[in-house]
Amino acid sequence: MVAGLMPDPNAALRTIRVADQSVMMALVGRADANLRAIEQAAPAADVHVRGDVITVRGDGPDADAAQTLIGELLVIIGRGGEIGPDDVRRIAAMLADVSAGGKAESPSAALTKSILSARGRTVRPKTLGQKRYVDMIDAATVVFAIGPAGTGKTYLAMAKAVQALQSKQVNRIVLTRPAVEAGERLGFLPGTLGEKIDPYLRPLYDALQDMMDPDHIPKLMDAGTIEVAPLAYMRGRTLNDAFIILDEAQNTTAEQMKMFLTRLGFSSKMVVTGDITQTDLPSGQHSGLRVVRDILEGLDGLAFCELTSRDVVRHRIVSEIIDAWGAWDEARRRERASAAGGRASGWAGERASGRAGERASGRSRDRTEDSAGGRAEWNQSGRDR
């Protein structure tokens, strides 16, 4: 046990003893940054560290939350994990979600699952959503990961691909993405074909270099063990014994998505990642990532993973930007719906008014015709007399 809970007759005081000084230093963090993050996560609890003892004073849910949070952090550190203030905030949010949803899985159980160790670093899920995503990749043949930037969609898929290659589950890795400009017109790029498409594929190279020895990657690419290519190069192929990743899939059309998915061969696995809120397709074209769920959901062997701002593992403000942008988009959508409803209501009123006018006009014409007919009949009868 890294930490032991000492019973205390005073119910308002909780005491946790940490025998290993290096673990205590990792918990507190540089310049006490982690300790301050713990206090911010449970503001009604009074947390103090003295020597090898942590005390949590207070009654109510905040004191309980602070005690649980510290216990989870100590487990993660004891299993070789590294934590910083952002990790503390994420784990506190995860504990709140677990408590609210009645889920049994603890953050420490999820976040200590190692995917890959490379270049002195261990790649692990950092949120419960990411853990669920990794489990889906293990269980399904085709996985769609949909979520905002910074949620680890591509990075974790790349880690699973390298793991599969190293364990000989597959013979090669195929990485692809559509060559669509992000709202800019880049024009005719100079250089060879490879140099022209390289900027579009650079994020995949960057992730790959984090996972493997950079000197080893060119040899694997020359041998065809790792292939990085634009989506257009996938047409007409069958990909057997491969781990295939389609990145930035929100920039595929429905036709391109169908073309890509039908490349799947035997003993292969596909991961499709994208953020449907950042589509760079020309106006009027529908994203294949938006429609694929309506078409394919429910098929055996396919899984859809929704990641949210809670799964963002970049700077804390990135998550807040995503939430703020989402609220703004939703407000605009409601305004457009309200305006469209007003126009429809006005149009319906105009049609009803027009129909009423037509009926009134028709009745007037009928009365005029009836009156004229009556006069003609009276005149004829007079002449007959």
Short mmCIF file of the C-alpha atoms (twelve columns), coordinates in Angstrom:
data_MODEL
# 
_entry.id   MODEL 
# 
loop_
_atom_site.group_PDB 
_atom_site.id 
_atom_site.type_symbol 
_atom_site.label_atom_id 
_atom_site.label_alt_id 
_atom_site.label_comp_id 
_atom_site.label_asym_id 
_atom_site.label_seq_id 
_atom_site.Cartn_x 
_atom_site.Cartn_y 
_atom_site.Cartn_z 
_atom_site.pdbx_PDB_model_num 
ATOM 1   C CA . MET A 1   0.000   0.000  0.000   1 
ATOM 2   C CA . VAL A 2   1.329   3.432  -0.905  1 
ATOM 3   C CA . ALA A 3   -1.033  5.207  1.443   1 
ATOM 4   C CA . GLY A 4   -2.872  4.115  4.557   1 
ATOM 5   C CA . LEU A 5   -5.958  5.728  6.067   1 
ATOM 6   C CA . MET A 6   -5.604  6.211  9.835   1 
ATOM 7   C CA . PRO A 7   -8.886  6.103  11.761  1 
ATOM 8   C CA . ASP A 8   -9.441  9.201  13.890  1 
ATOM 9   C CA . PRO A 9   -12.045 9.714  16.647  1 
ATOM 10  C CA . ASN A 10  -12.723 13.174 15.239  1 
ATOM 11  C CA . ALA A 11  -15.026 12.584 12.278  1 
ATOM 12  C CA . ALA A 12  -14.175 15.984 10.793  1 
ATOM 13  C CA . LEU A 13  -10.497 15.097 10.437  1 
ATOM 14  C CA . ARG A 14  -9.158  12.600 7.931   1 
ATOM 15  C CA . THR A 15  -5.501  11.572 8.044   1 
ATOM 16  C CA . ILE A 16  -3.518  9.917  5.242   1 
ATOM 17  C CA . ARG A 17  0.058   8.791  5.799   1 
ATOM 18  C CA . VAL A 18  2.463   8.524  2.824   1 
ATOM 19  C CA . ALA A 19  5.574   6.552  3.704   1 
ATOM 20  C CA . ASP A 20  7.532   7.247  0.491   1 
ATOM 21  C CA . GLN A 21  8.858   10.811 0.363   1 
ATOM 22  C CA . SER A 22  9.227   10.731 -3.437  1 
ATOM 23  C CA . VAL A 23  5.545   9.815  -3.763  1 
ATOM 24  C CA . MET A 24  4.614   12.700 -1.465  1 
ATOM 25  C CA . MET A 25  6.696   15.117 -3.548  1 
ATOM 26  C CA . ALA A 26  5.019   13.876 -6.734  1 
ATOM 27  C CA . LEU A 27  1.600   14.325 -5.126  1 
ATOM 28  C CA . VAL A 28  2.258   17.859 -3.926  1 
ATOM 29  C CA . GLY A 29  3.863   18.856 -7.210  1 
ATOM 30  C CA . ARG A 30  6.385   21.495 -8.127  1 
ATOM 31  C CA . ALA A 31  5.874   24.616 -5.996  1 
ATOM 32  C CA . ASP A 32  2.812   22.891 -4.446  1 
ATOM 33  C CA . ALA A 33  0.902   23.255 -7.751  1 
ATOM 34  C CA . ASN A 34  -0.887  19.914 -7.403  1 
ATOM 35  C CA . LEU A 35  -1.841  20.635 -3.805  1 
ATOM 36  C CA . ARG A 36  -3.426  23.937 -4.856  1 
ATOM 37  C CA . ALA A 37  -5.349  22.115 -7.596  1 
ATOM 38  C CA . ILE A 38  -6.656  19.636 -4.983  1 
ATOM 39  C CA . GLU A 39  -7.812  22.535 -2.799  1 
ATOM 40  C CA . GLN A 40  -9.529  24.167 -5.809  1 
ATOM 41  C CA . ALA A 41  -11.331 20.916 -6.587  1 
ATOM 42  C CA . ALA A 42  -12.687 20.722 -3.018  1 
ATOM 43  C CA . PRO A 43  -12.853 24.344 -1.813  1 
ATOM 44  C CA . ALA A 44  -14.794 23.588 1.395   1 
ATOM 45  C CA . ALA A 45  -12.132 21.129 2.605   1 
ATOM 46  C CA . ASP A 46  -8.971  22.193 4.443   1 
ATOM 47  C CA . VAL A 47  -6.006  20.156 3.107   1 
ATOM 48  C CA . HIS A 48  -2.585  20.284 4.803   1 
ATOM 49  C CA . VAL A 49  0.668   18.389 4.316   1 
ATOM 50  C CA . ARG A 50  3.221   18.054 7.086   1 
ATOM 51  C CA . GLY A 51  6.063   15.574 6.790   1 
ATOM 52  C CA . ASP A 52  4.610   12.257 5.658   1 
ATOM 53  C CA . VAL A 53  1.036   13.056 6.763   1 
ATOM 54  C CA . ILE A 54  -1.823  14.620 4.780   1 
ATOM 55  C CA . THR A 55  -4.792  15.891 6.759   1 
ATOM 56  C CA . VAL A 56  -8.199  16.742 5.334   1 
ATOM 57  C CA . ARG A 57  -10.429 18.694 7.714   1 
ATOM 58  C CA . GLY A 58  -14.090 19.406 7.124   1 
ATOM 59  C CA . ASP A 59  -17.555 17.922 6.946   1 
ATOM 60  C CA . GLY A 60  -19.721 17.278 3.917   1 
ATOM 61  C CA . PRO A 61  -19.103 16.182 0.338   1 
ATOM 62  C CA . ASP A 62  -16.035 18.351 -0.331  1 
ATOM 63  C CA . ALA A 63  -13.993 16.689 2.425   1 
ATOM 64  C CA . ASP A 64  -15.039 13.260 1.181   1 
ATOM 65  C CA . ALA A 65  -14.188 14.281 -2.399  1 
ATOM 66  C CA . ALA A 66  -10.753 15.592 -1.375  1 
ATOM 67  C CA . GLN A 67  -9.965  12.361 0.476   1 
ATOM 68  C CA . THR A 68  -11.062 10.214 -2.484  1 
ATOM 69  C CA . LEU A 69  -9.136  12.394 -4.943  1 
ATOM 70  C CA . ILE A 70  -5.918  12.145 -2.923  1 
ATOM 71  C CA . GLY A 71  -6.322  8.365  -2.711  1 
ATOM 72  C CA . GLU A 72  -6.761  8.074  -6.494  1 
ATOM 73  C CA . LEU A 73  -3.747  10.292 -7.163  1 
ATOM 74  C CA . LEU A 74  -1.573  8.224  -4.844  1 
ATOM 75  C CA . VAL A 75  -2.580  5.014  -6.630  1 
ATOM 76  C CA . ILE A 76  -1.731  6.532  -10.024 1 
ATOM 77  C CA . ILE A 77  1.646   7.782  -8.786  1 
ATOM 78  C CA . GLY A 78  2.370   4.427  -7.149  1 
ATOM 79  C CA . ARG A 79  1.815   2.687  -10.504 1 
ATOM 80  C CA . GLY A 80  4.286   4.922  -12.287 1 
ATOM 81  C CA . GLY A 81  1.962   7.655  -13.506 1 
ATOM 82  C CA . GLU A 82  2.920   11.318 -13.594 1 
ATOM 83  C CA . ILE A 83  0.458   14.017 -12.556 1 
ATOM 84  C CA . GLY A 84  0.280   17.766 -12.904 1 
ATOM 85  C CA . PRO A 85  -2.354  20.377 -11.989 1 
ATOM 86  C CA . ASP A 86  -4.351  19.716 -15.174 1 
ATOM 87  C CA . ASP A 87  -4.349  15.989 -14.382 1 
ATOM 88  C CA . VAL A 88  -5.635  16.719 -10.877 1 
ATOM 89  C CA . ARG A 89  -8.509  18.783 -12.308 1 
ATOM 90  C CA . ARG A 90  -9.375  16.096 -14.871 1 
ATOM 91  C CA . ILE A 91  -9.338  13.317 -12.274 1 
ATOM 92  C CA . ALA A 92  -11.521 15.383 -9.926  1 
ATOM 93  C CA . ALA A 93  -14.034 15.865 -12.768 1 
ATOM 94  C CA . MET A 94  -13.892 12.136 -13.550 1 
ATOM 95  C CA . LEU A 95  -14.618 11.268 -9.909  1 
ATOM 96  C CA . ALA A 96  -17.606 13.617 -9.973  1 
ATOM 97  C CA . ASP A 97  -18.885 11.889 -13.131 1 
ATOM 98  C CA . VAL A 98  -18.356 8.445  -11.598 1 
ATOM 99  C CA . SER A 99  -20.229 9.491  -8.457  1 
ATOM 100 C CA . ALA A 100 -23.095 11.090 -10.386 1 
ATOM 101 C CA . GLY A 101 -23.451 8.189  -12.816 1 
ATOM 102 C CA . GLY A 102 -22.987 5.399  -10.280 1 
ATOM 103 C CA . LYS A 103 -20.135 3.933  -12.350 1 
ATOM 104 C CA . ALA A 104 -17.900 1.361  -10.720 1 
ATOM 105 C CA . GLU A 105 -14.658 2.028  -12.633 1 
ATOM 106 C CA . SER A 106 -12.298 4.374  -10.819 1 
ATOM 107 C CA . PRO A 107 -9.983  6.848  -12.590 1 
ATOM 108 C CA . SER A 108 -6.904  5.076  -11.235 1 
ATOM 109 C CA . ALA A 109 -8.034  1.786  -12.794 1 
ATOM 110 C CA . ALA A 110 -8.595  3.492  -16.148 1 
ATOM 111 C CA . LEU A 111 -5.572  5.777  -16.238 1 
ATOM 112 C CA . THR A 112 -2.949  3.228  -15.292 1 
ATOM 113 C CA . LYS A 113 -3.633  1.036  -18.334 1 
ATOM 114 C CA . SER A 114 -0.454  1.158  -20.423 1 
ATOM 115 C CA . ILE A 115 -0.815  1.062  -24.215 1 
ATOM 116 C CA . LEU A 116 2.737   1.593  -25.349 1 
ATOM 117 C CA . SER A 117 6.133   2.463  -23.899 1 
ATOM 118 C CA . ALA A 118 8.365   4.286  -26.328 1 
ATOM 119 C CA . ARG A 119 11.269  6.718  -26.160 1 
ATOM 120 C CA . GLY A 120 11.194  6.832  -22.369 1 
ATOM 121 C CA . ARG A 121 7.475   7.598  -22.215 1 
ATOM 122 C CA . THR A 122 4.397   5.502  -21.548 1 
ATOM 123 C CA . VAL A 123 1.249   6.214  -23.528 1 
ATOM 124 C CA . ARG A 124 -1.891  5.805  -21.413 1 
ATOM 125 C CA . PRO A 125 -5.500  7.005  -21.554 1 
ATOM 126 C CA . LYS A 126 -5.919  10.179 -19.515 1 
ATOM 127 C CA . THR A 127 -9.704  10.270 -19.181 1 
ATOM 128 C CA . LEU A 128 -12.488 7.727  -18.829 1 
ATOM 129 C CA . GLY A 129 -13.646 8.635  -22.333 1 
ATOM 130 C CA . GLN A 130 -10.200 7.830  -23.718 1 
ATOM 131 C CA . LYS A 131 -10.157 4.537  -21.792 1 
ATOM 132 C CA . ARG A 132 -13.526 3.651  -23.356 1 
ATOM 133 C CA . TYR A 133 -12.118 4.561  -26.782 1 
ATOM 134 C CA . VAL A 134 -9.096  2.283  -26.339 1 
ATOM 135 C CA . ASP A 135 -11.335 -0.574 -25.192 1 
ATOM 136 C CA . MET A 136 -13.499 -0.122 -28.310 1 
ATOM 137 C CA . ILE A 137 -10.418 -0.373 -30.545 1 
ATOM 138 C CA . ASP A 138 -9.554  -3.677 -28.852 1 
ATOM 139 C CA . ALA A 139 -13.072 -5.063 -29.242 1 
ATOM 140 C CA . ALA A 140 -14.338 -3.793 -32.629 1 
ATOM 141 C CA . THR A 141 -13.125 -4.086 -36.207 1 
ATOM 142 C CA . VAL A 142 -14.049 -0.523 -37.211 1 
ATOM 143 C CA . VAL A 143 -14.136 2.315  -34.668 1 
ATOM 144 C CA . PHE A 144 -15.331 5.867  -35.288 1 
ATOM 145 C CA . ALA A 145 -13.906 8.401  -32.818 1 
ATOM 146 C CA . ILE A 146 -15.810 11.683 -32.974 1 
ATOM 147 C CA . GLY A 147 -14.836 14.577 -30.760 1 
ATOM 148 C CA . PRO A 148 -13.176 17.986 -30.484 1 
ATOM 149 C CA . ALA A 149 -9.510  18.799 -30.914 1 
ATOM 150 C CA . GLY A 150 -7.182  17.684 -28.147 1 
ATOM 151 C CA . THR A 151 -9.085  14.568 -27.082 1 
ATOM 152 C CA . GLY A 152 -6.351  12.185 -28.249 1 
ATOM 153 C CA . LYS A 153 -8.332  10.623 -31.096 1 
ATOM 154 C CA . THR A 154 -5.402  10.304 -33.502 1 
ATOM 155 C CA . TYR A 155 -2.668  9.921  -30.898 1 
ATOM 156 C CA . LEU A 156 -4.267  6.959  -29.134 1 
ATOM 157 C CA . ALA A 157 -5.177  5.318  -32.444 1 
ATOM 158 C CA . MET A 158 -1.545  5.674  -33.510 1 
ATOM 159 C CA . ALA A 159 -0.375  4.124  -30.234 1 
ATOM 160 C CA . LYS A 160 -2.702  1.156  -30.741 1 
ATOM 161 C CA . ALA A 161 -1.452  0.778  -34.333 1 
ATOM 162 C CA . VAL A 162 2.200   0.689  -33.256 1 
ATOM 163 C CA . GLN A 163 1.326   -1.733 -30.455 1 
ATOM 164 C CA . ALA A 164 -0.438  -4.014 -32.955 1 
ATOM 165 C CA . LEU A 165 2.566   -3.884 -35.307 1 
ATOM 166 C CA . GLN A 166 5.079   -4.614 -32.563 1 
ATOM 167 C CA . SER A 167 3.038   -7.535 -31.243 1 
ATOM 168 C CA . LYS A 168 2.658   -8.877 -34.818 1 
ATOM 169 C CA . GLN A 169 -1.134  -8.636 -34.778 1 
ATOM 170 C CA . VAL A 170 -0.794  -6.838 -38.139 1 
ATOM 171 C CA . ASN A 171 1.922   -6.675 -40.786 1 
ATOM 172 C CA . ARG A 172 1.657   -2.990 -41.622 1 
ATOM 173 C CA . ILE A 173 0.203   0.376  -40.676 1 
ATOM 174 C CA . VAL A 174 -1.658  2.543  -43.187 1 
ATOM 175 C CA . LEU A 175 -2.220  6.188  -42.256 1 
ATOM 176 C CA . THR A 176 -4.355  8.421  -44.439 1 
ATOM 177 C CA . ARG A 177 -6.273  11.666 -44.431 1 
ATOM 178 C CA . PRO A 178 -8.051  13.820 -47.034 1 
ATOM 179 C CA . ALA A 179 -5.931  16.575 -48.576 1 
ATOM 180 C CA . VAL A 180 -8.310  19.449 -47.806 1 
ATOM 181 C CA . GLU A 181 -7.097  22.944 -46.964 1 
ATOM 182 C CA . ALA A 182 -8.190  24.290 -43.577 1 
ATOM 183 C CA . GLY A 183 -10.071 27.334 -44.836 1 
ATOM 184 C CA . GLU A 184 -7.128  28.591 -46.891 1 
ATOM 185 C CA . ARG A 185 -6.239  28.370 -50.546 1 
ATOM 186 C CA . LEU A 186 -2.652  27.154 -50.713 1 
ATOM 187 C CA . GLY A 187 -2.450  27.227 -54.489 1 
ATOM 188 C CA . PHE A 188 0.046   25.149 -56.443 1 
ATOM 189 C CA . LEU A 189 2.698   23.998 -54.009 1 
ATOM 190 C CA . PRO A 190 6.248   23.630 -55.370 1 
ATOM 191 C CA . GLY A 191 8.234   20.396 -55.376 1 
ATOM 192 C CA . THR A 192 7.612   16.747 -56.076 1 
ATOM 193 C CA . LEU A 193 4.297   15.004 -55.486 1 
ATOM 194 C CA . GLY A 194 5.525   13.792 -52.114 1 
ATOM 195 C CA . GLU A 195 6.547   17.311 -51.123 1 
ATOM 196 C CA . LYS A 196 3.155   18.663 -52.211 1 
ATOM 197 C CA . ILE A 197 1.134   16.280 -50.028 1 
ATOM 198 C CA . ASP A 198 3.562   16.206 -47.092 1 
ATOM 199 C CA . PRO A 199 2.043   19.269 -45.310 1 
ATOM 200 C CA . TYR A 200 -1.340  17.551 -45.179 1 
ATOM 201 C CA . LEU A 201 0.139   14.403 -43.645 1 
ATOM 202 C CA . ARG A 202 2.593   16.080 -41.256 1 
ATOM 203 C CA . PRO A 203 0.384   15.584 -38.130 1 
ATOM 204 C CA . LEU A 204 0.462   11.832 -38.742 1 
ATOM 205 C CA . TYR A 205 4.260   11.871 -39.084 1 
ATOM 206 C CA . ASP A 206 4.540   13.861 -35.851 1 
ATOM 207 C CA . ALA A 207 2.437   11.367 -33.892 1 
ATOM 208 C CA . LEU A 208 4.354   8.457  -35.403 1 
ATOM 209 C CA . GLN A 209 7.698   9.935  -34.397 1 
ATOM 210 C CA . ASP A 210 6.484   10.170 -30.788 1 
ATOM 211 C CA . MET A 211 5.853   6.424  -30.804 1 
ATOM 212 C CA . MET A 212 8.923   5.061  -32.594 1 
ATOM 213 C CA . ASP A 213 12.593  5.735  -33.116 1 
ATOM 214 C CA . PRO A 214 12.718  8.437  -35.832 1 
ATOM 215 C CA . ASP A 215 15.741  6.738  -37.439 1 
ATOM 216 C CA . HIS A 216 13.758  3.521  -37.767 1 
ATOM 217 C CA . ILE A 217 10.686  5.048  -39.425 1 
ATOM 218 C CA . PRO A 218 12.204  5.708  -42.915 1 
ATOM 219 C CA . LYS A 219 13.319  2.063  -43.153 1 
ATOM 220 C CA . LEU A 220 9.815   0.851  -42.289 1 
ATOM 221 C CA . MET A 221 8.323   3.250  -44.834 1 
ATOM 222 C CA . ASP A 222 10.733  2.131  -47.556 1 
ATOM 223 C CA . ALA A 223 9.770   -1.481 -46.838 1 
ATOM 224 C CA . GLY A 224 6.042   -0.641 -46.996 1 
ATOM 225 C CA . THR A 225 5.508   -1.620 -43.366 1 
ATOM 226 C CA . ILE A 226 4.300   1.920  -42.653 1 
ATOM 227 C CA . GLU A 227 2.456   3.844  -45.342 1 
ATOM 228 C CA . VAL A 228 1.334   7.456  -45.086 1 
ATOM 229 C CA . ALA A 229 -0.777  8.577  -48.041 1 
ATOM 230 C CA . PRO A 230 -3.651  10.898 -48.962 1 
ATOM 231 C CA . LEU A 231 -7.120  9.394  -49.048 1 
ATOM 232 C CA . ALA A 232 -7.357  9.563  -52.845 1 
ATOM 233 C CA . TYR A 233 -4.631  6.892  -53.042 1 
ATOM 234 C CA . MET A 234 -6.861  4.350  -51.282 1 
ATOM 235 C CA . ARG A 235 -9.267  3.845  -54.193 1 
ATOM 236 C CA . GLY A 236 -9.205  0.378  -55.746 1 
ATOM 237 C CA . ARG A 237 -7.169  -1.244 -52.964 1 
ATOM 238 C CA . THR A 238 -7.860  -4.073 -50.492 1 
ATOM 239 C CA . LEU A 239 -5.970  -3.706 -47.218 1 
ATOM 240 C CA . ASN A 240 -5.278  -7.059 -45.548 1 
ATOM 241 C CA . ASP A 241 -3.367  -7.639 -42.289 1 
ATOM 242 C CA . ALA A 242 -3.233  -3.895 -41.639 1 
ATOM 243 C CA . PHE A 243 -4.082  -1.335 -38.987 1 
ATOM 244 C CA . ILE A 244 -5.634  1.546  -40.951 1 
ATOM 245 C CA . ILE A 245 -6.253  5.038  -39.570 1 
ATOM 246 C CA . LEU A 246 -8.299  7.685  -41.380 1 
ATOM 247 C CA . ASP A 247 -7.619  11.042 -39.743 1 
ATOM 248 C CA . GLU A 248 -9.597  14.302 -40.209 1 
ATOM 249 C CA . ALA A 249 -12.527 12.251 -41.507 1 
ATOM 250 C CA . GLN A 250 -14.900 15.204 -41.169 1 
ATOM 251 C CA . ASN A 251 -13.351 16.414 -44.443 1 
ATOM 252 C CA . THR A 252 -14.457 13.360 -46.392 1 
ATOM 253 C CA . THR A 253 -17.585 13.327 -48.504 1 
ATOM 254 C CA . ALA A 254 -20.114 10.523 -48.076 1 
ATOM 255 C CA . GLU A 255 -18.795 8.924  -51.271 1 
ATOM 256 C CA . GLN A 256 -15.189 9.063  -50.029 1 
ATOM 257 C CA . MET A 257 -16.206 7.565  -46.680 1 
ATOM 258 C CA . LYS A 258 -17.908 4.645  -48.436 1 
ATOM 259 C CA . MET A 259 -14.842 4.174  -50.663 1 
ATOM 260 C CA . PHE A 260 -12.504 4.098  -47.650 1 
ATOM 261 C CA . LEU A 261 -14.573 1.727  -45.510 1 
ATOM 262 C CA . THR A 262 -14.864 -0.763 -48.357 1 
ATOM 263 C CA . ARG A 263 -11.048 -1.042 -48.535 1 
ATOM 264 C CA . LEU A 264 -11.141 -3.200 -45.372 1 
ATOM 265 C CA . GLY A 265 -9.574  -6.614 -45.924 1 
ATOM 266 C CA . PHE A 266 -9.054  -9.714 -43.817 1 
ATOM 267 C CA . SER A 267 -7.302  -9.564 -40.407 1 
ATOM 268 C CA . SER A 268 -7.406  -5.751 -40.492 1 
ATOM 269 C CA . LYS A 269 -8.664  -3.053 -38.162 1 
ATOM 270 C CA . MET A 270 -9.830  0.486  -39.001 1 
ATOM 271 C CA . VAL A 271 -10.029 3.614  -36.852 1 
ATOM 272 C CA . VAL A 272 -11.754 6.707  -38.251 1 
ATOM 273 C CA . THR A 273 -11.234 9.972  -36.379 1 
ATOM 274 C CA . GLY A 274 -12.616 13.454 -36.831 1 
ATOM 275 C CA . ASP A 275 -14.241 16.562 -35.383 1 
ATOM 276 C CA . ILE A 276 -17.562 17.328 -37.054 1 
ATOM 277 C CA . THR A 277 -17.468 20.907 -35.718 1 
ATOM 278 C CA . GLN A 278 -14.410 21.758 -37.851 1 
ATOM 279 C CA . THR A 279 -15.310 20.767 -41.405 1 
ATOM 280 C CA . ASP A 280 -13.305 22.318 -44.258 1 
ATOM 281 C CA . LEU A 281 -15.350 20.923 -47.146 1 
ATOM 282 C CA . PRO A 282 -16.628 23.341 -49.793 1 
ATOM 283 C CA . SER A 283 -20.059 24.803 -49.155 1 
ATOM 284 C CA . GLY A 284 -22.869 22.442 -50.102 1 
ATOM 285 C CA . GLN A 285 -20.924 19.197 -49.565 1 
ATOM 286 C CA . HIS A 286 -22.014 16.931 -46.704 1 
ATOM 287 C CA . SER A 287 -19.398 15.399 -44.411 1 
ATOM 288 C CA . GLY A 288 -19.151 11.630 -44.593 1 
ATOM 289 C CA . LEU A 289 -18.449 11.550 -40.865 1 
ATOM 290 C CA . ARG A 290 -21.786 13.241 -40.179 1 
ATOM 291 C CA . VAL A 291 -23.875 10.753 -42.172 1 
ATOM 292 C CA . VAL A 292 -22.006 7.514  -41.469 1 
ATOM 293 C CA . ARG A 293 -23.628 6.991  -38.077 1 
ATOM 294 C CA . ASP A 294 -27.139 7.222  -39.514 1 
ATOM 295 C CA . ILE A 295 -26.191 4.683  -42.177 1 
ATOM 296 C CA . LEU A 296 -24.099 2.155  -40.251 1 
ATOM 297 C CA . GLU A 297 -24.964 2.337  -36.559 1 
ATOM 298 C CA . GLY A 298 -26.022 -1.050 -35.250 1 
ATOM 299 C CA . LEU A 299 -23.846 -3.128 -37.566 1 
ATOM 300 C CA . ASP A 300 -21.912 -5.854 -35.784 1 
ATOM 301 C CA . GLY A 301 -18.184 -5.117 -35.474 1 
ATOM 302 C CA . LEU A 302 -18.576 -1.313 -35.673 1 
ATOM 303 C CA . ALA A 303 -18.349 1.031  -32.697 1 
ATOM 304 C CA . PHE A 304 -18.866 4.775  -32.283 1 
ATOM 305 C CA . CYS A 305 -17.009 6.637  -29.541 1 
ATOM 306 C CA . GLU A 306 -18.129 10.165 -28.641 1 
ATOM 307 C CA . LEU A 307 -15.414 12.227 -26.935 1 
ATOM 308 C CA . THR A 308 -16.222 15.593 -25.339 1 
ATOM 309 C CA . SER A 309 -14.483 18.629 -23.899 1 
ATOM 310 C CA . ARG A 310 -14.002 16.606 -20.692 1 
ATOM 311 C CA . ASP A 311 -11.598 14.376 -22.637 1 
ATOM 312 C CA . VAL A 312 -9.372  17.249 -23.819 1 
ATOM 313 C CA . VAL A 313 -5.818  16.725 -22.590 1 
ATOM 314 C CA . ARG A 314 -4.296  19.946 -23.845 1 
ATOM 315 C CA . HIS A 315 -4.152  23.193 -21.891 1 
ATOM 316 C CA . ARG A 316 -7.144  23.683 -19.591 1 
ATOM 317 C CA . ILE A 317 -8.335  26.686 -21.596 1 
ATOM 318 C CA . VAL A 318 -8.753  24.542 -24.741 1 
ATOM 319 C CA . SER A 319 -11.607 22.680 -23.045 1 
ATOM 320 C CA . GLU A 320 -13.194 25.985 -22.055 1 
ATOM 321 C CA . ILE A 321 -12.847 27.323 -25.616 1 
ATOM 322 C CA . ILE A 322 -14.604 24.227 -26.973 1 
ATOM 323 C CA . ASP A 323 -17.472 24.591 -24.482 1 
ATOM 324 C CA . ALA A 324 -17.836 28.326 -25.188 1 
ATOM 325 C CA . TRP A 325 -17.806 27.753 -28.949 1 
ATOM 326 C CA . GLY A 326 -20.362 24.980 -28.606 1 
ATOM 327 C CA . ALA A 327 -22.681 27.254 -26.606 1 
ATOM 328 C CA . TRP A 328 -22.305 29.981 -29.244 1 
ATOM 329 C CA . ASP A 329 -23.074 27.546 -32.073 1 
ATOM 330 C CA . GLU A 330 -26.139 26.267 -30.221 1 
ATOM 331 C CA . ALA A 331 -27.409 29.838 -29.660 1 
ATOM 332 C CA . ARG A 332 -26.986 30.585 -33.370 1 
ATOM 333 C CA . ARG A 333 -28.782 27.367 -34.295 1 
ATOM 334 C CA . ARG A 334 -31.727 28.309 -32.078 1 
ATOM 335 C CA . GLU A 335 -31.848 31.806 -33.546 1 
ATOM 336 C CA . ARG A 336 -31.924 30.373 -37.078 1 
ATOM 337 C CA . ALA A 337 -34.623 27.872 -36.102 1 
ATOM 338 C CA . SER A 338 -36.680 30.632 -34.486 1 
ATOM 339 C CA . ALA A 339 -36.293 32.878 -37.529 1 
ATOM 340 C CA . ALA A 340 -37.208 30.017 -39.854 1 
ATOM 341 C CA . GLY A 341 -40.253 29.250 -37.700 1 
ATOM 342 C CA . GLY A 342 -41.305 32.905 -37.839 1 
ATOM 343 C CA . ARG A 343 -40.984 32.973 -41.607 1 
ATOM 344 C CA . ALA A 344 -42.948 29.729 -41.901 1 
ATOM 345 C CA . SER A 345 -45.656 31.096 -39.619 1 
ATOM 346 C CA . GLY A 346 -45.845 34.333 -41.620 1 
ATOM 347 C CA . TRP A 347 -45.961 32.417 -44.879 1 
ATOM 348 C CA . ALA A 348 -48.739 30.176 -43.516 1 
ATOM 349 C CA . GLY A 349 -50.648 33.262 -42.374 1 
ATOM 350 C CA . GLU A 350 -50.279 34.852 -45.767 1 
ATOM 351 C CA . ARG A 351 -51.520 31.665 -47.436 1 
ATOM 352 C CA . ALA A 352 -54.483 31.464 -45.049 1 
ATOM 353 C CA . SER A 353 -55.248 35.139 -45.626 1 
ATOM 354 C CA . GLY A 354 -54.981 34.609 -49.354 1 
ATOM 355 C CA . ARG A 355 -57.306 31.624 -49.212 1 
ATOM 356 C CA . ALA A 356 -59.802 33.594 -47.124 1 
ATOM 357 C CA . GLY A 357 -59.634 36.458 -49.638 1 
ATOM 358 C CA . GLU A 358 -60.147 34.033 -52.478 1 
ATOM 359 C CA . ARG A 359 -63.187 32.540 -50.751 1 
ATOM 360 C CA . ALA A 360 -64.624 35.978 -50.053 1 
ATOM 361 C CA . SER A 361 -63.972 37.047 -53.634 1 
ATOM 362 C CA . GLY A 362 -65.571 33.818 -54.854 1 
ATOM 363 C CA . ARG A 363 -68.660 34.395 -52.737 1 
ATOM 364 C CA . SER A 364 -68.926 37.966 -54.071 1 
ATOM 365 C CA . ARG A 365 -68.647 36.708 -57.629 1 
ATOM 366 C CA . ASP A 366 -71.312 34.088 -56.923 1 
ATOM 367 C CA . ARG A 367 -73.660 36.723 -55.516 1 
ATOM 368 C CA . THR A 368 -73.033 39.014 -58.490 1 
ATOM 369 C CA . GLU A 369 -73.597 36.166 -60.917 1 
ATOM 370 C CA . ASP A 370 -76.774 35.103 -59.085 1 
ATOM 371 C CA . SER A 371 -78.085 38.681 -59.105 1 
ATOM 372 C CA . ALA A 372 -77.330 39.132 -62.788 1 
ATOM 373 C CA . GLY A 373 -78.971 35.816 -63.552 1 
ATOM 374 C CA . GLY A 374 -82.068 36.839 -61.595 1 
ATOM 375 C CA . ARG A 375 -82.392 40.147 -63.435 1 
ATOM 376 C CA . ALA A 376 -81.982 38.416 -66.810 1 
ATOM 377 C CA . GLU A 377 -84.689 35.911 -65.876 1 
ATOM 378 C CA . TRP A 378 -87.123 38.713 -64.750 1 
ATOM 379 C CA . ASN A 379 -86.527 40.698 -67.922 1 
ATOM 380 C CA . GLN A 380 -87.164 37.614 -70.062 1 
ATOM 381 C CA . SER A 381 -90.415 36.860 -68.195 1 
ATOM 382 C CA . GLY A 382 -91.523 40.491 -68.680 1 
ATOM 383 C CA . ARG A 383 -90.930 40.270 -72.398 1 
ATOM 384 C CA . ASP A 384 -92.876 37.036 -72.511 1 
ATOM 385 C CA . ARG A 385 -95.807 38.773 -70.915 1 
# 
